Amino acid sequence: MTTLRYALAGLLATATLVAPAQNKTGAIKVEMKKTDSSWQIIRDGKPYFIKGTGGGAYPARTKAYGGNSIRTWGTRGADKILDSANKYGFTVLLGLDVARERHGFNYDDPAAVAKQLEDLRKEVMKYKDHPAVLAWGIGNELNLHYTNPKVWDAVNDISKMCHELDKNHPTSTELAGVNKGMVDEIKLRAPDLDLLGINTYAPLAVLPAAVKSSGWDKAYMVTEWGPTGHWETLETAWKQPIEETSSEKAGVYKMRYEFGIERDPANCVGSYVFLWGQKQERTPTWYGVFTEKGEESEVVDVLQYLWSGTWPSNRAPHIYSLQVDGKKAIQNVYVESGKSYDVLATADDADRDKLAYRWEILPEPTKVGDGGDHEDRP
């Protein structure tokens, strides 16, 4: 049995790129403040709401479309990312890569935990005075498939170390989802954290209610959000996830942002969309809002609208339907080797631009990651 993966490449949306901002030097003070009505990030004495991207690709486009911040998952390439962010007037949620239990790290090993703390101390010392730093992101999804709560003791020690060395930037840890049990553990074991980062996909629209019921009483940011996750979507009869089209994704990005981020101004201080770039995760198109060639999907139009309040002057094509042999993916498309089948893309371009079509047939990946781990492209 062969599974068909298909994608439609449309024309690039055009935009007027914005000139880089003037570089700043030295650390810029960032702090969390709570007023009578809401939590706020205060940067350089002014309220700051995150309109961020996961990954630092295409900074000129980020600037043109209204974005203002970048998230990293570690410090690899941080010098280049921070300098680029400063050039364009962005900030960076700078990730500190904390070892995960699901990858074999033992938080019952005091020597290993102490070494990790000292290694991260060097990274904090190196980057703490860069003007683009917004906050420290201590680990990513450390709660995913974990059993040892001592990880949060380690996170608290890292946060205290950050605060001892750096008086200018708050600390956070980024979770996979949120619930009361997790929040209770963090409040007990990692009280030094200033705010929480939450990675969420399909449940984003109900996140404000989930945070409230969890008992988290500080600010939070949505540090990953995007399409329906491959673990959340419909499946074929042979248990493979069915990807939304880029136009279906555009619709859910807009709806979930408006319900899950804009509707909680009292506690949510912004977000980072995933992924501002391209990566292989189940498919080459599932999470990235760009193709491998840098072409923009309809999701980018939506992000420009959400960040700036205006739609691009030239819109991306809209896909109404993709079919193979007269069937959509949810109808379980079976094909036989050596036979020919008709494919149909029903699409439109609001600007009446000429559309180009390219179909790919890819096998399902057999060696897959978890929690964003590396996957090879089929």
HELIX and SHEET records of a PDB file:
HELIX    1   1 PRO A   59  TYR A   65  1                                   7    
HELIX    2   2 ALA A   78  TYR A   88  1                                  11    
HELIX    3   3 GLU A  101  HIS A  103  5                                   3    
HELIX    4   4 PRO A  110  TYR A  127  1                                  18    
HELIX    5   5 LYS A  150  LEU A  165  1                                  16    
HELIX    6   6 LYS A  180  ARG A  189  1                                  10    
HELIX    7   7 ALA A  202  VAL A  206  5                                   5    
HELIX    8   8 LEU A  207  SER A  214  1                                   8    
HELIX    9   9 SER A  246  GLY A  260  1                                  15    
HELIX   10  10 GLU A  298  SER A  308  1                                  11    
HELIX   11  11 ALA A  329  GLN A  331  5                                   3    
SHEET    1   A 3 VAL A  30  LYS A  34  0                                        
SHEET    2   A 3 TRP A  39  ARG A  43 -1                                        
SHEET    3   A 3 LYS A  46  TYR A  48 -1                                        
SHEET    1   B 9 ILE A  50  GLY A  54  0                                        
SHEET    2   B 9 SER A  69  ARG A  71  1                                        
SHEET    3   B 9 THR A  91  LEU A  96  1                                        
SHEET    4   B 9 VAL A 133  ASN A 140  1                                        
SHEET    5   B 9 THR A 171  ALA A 176  1                                        
SHEET    6   B 9 LEU A 195  ASN A 199  1                                        
SHEET    7   B 9 TYR A 220  TRP A 225  1                                        
SHEET    8   B 9 CYS A 268  VAL A 273  1                                        
SHEET    9   B 9 ILE A  50  GLY A  54  1                                        
SHEET    1   C 2 HIS A 318  VAL A 324  0                                        
SHEET    2   C 2 VAL A 343  ASP A 348 -1                                        
END                                                                             
